[in-house]
Amino acid sequence: MPEFLQRRYWVFDLDGTLTLPVHDFEHIRAELGLPSGADILTTLARLPEPEKAHQYARLDELELLYAARTQPAPAVVELLALLSERGCRLGILTRNSRAVALRSLEAIGAGRFFAPGNVLGRDEARPKPDPQGIEQLLQCWRARPQQAVMVGDFRYDLEAGRACGTATIHLDHGVHPGWPELTDLRVTSLAQLLEMLI
Ligand SMILES: [Mg+2]
């Protein structure tokens, strides 16, 4: 078992990591009139007002819609319960809004594992791959990156962890080729990660 699995500070991506990957980003892009494959947050940030505010509001609506339909990733509650029992501090860093993230966490039965202040959305920190959100959580926990782990299913999660200096775990759904250069540990499910922790 890698040494870093013993660490006490864990930051998770939300969508597709703690939840099943149901976010249909192409559908969201289409609804917002963005080109296929465009980075949604970067594209919206560059829009002039009032279109920008309008598009952000529309994005919030679409995301709340998805949040209500969120399904838990298998073994997510067991994994978070184990880490909590071991005294780990748990945080979320998501490109969603905090409100949507909290709603999703409730929908999957994981709300009790996260203090709302430890759930950082796009209004609390610069979006991944910027490491600012992880740094903010570590500062709040008075922890160093060498005591922390970042878990996520996308390149941005791993890049944010790398940039901050945490260990990185890639939850690999097999839809991307993977990023070995950014990954300290690759698992194909949270159940596999749970097994390694027991
Ligand atoms: Mg994700």
Residues whose N, C-alpha, C, O or C-beta is under 5 A from the ligand:
A	BS01	MG	D13 D15 G16 T17 D153 F154
